[in-house]
Amino acid sequence: MVGPFPPGALSSKAAASTDFDIRTEECCFTGCCDRGKAFLLEQLDQHVEKDS
């Protein structure tokens, strides 16, 4: 398992999704794979919603 993870990574929708080729346990959630990119986009969406 990769770690340490960014805050909220393991509880994210990206972590729970079964739509990605790389398994959650193999992802570092920094954006280098599709799961990591989905996590980063999810985080951006949450920040935009807070700012609105």
Secondary structure, DSSP 8 states (H G I E B T S, - for coil): ------TTSTTSHHHH-S--SS-GGG--SSSSSHHHHHHHHHHHHHHHHHH-
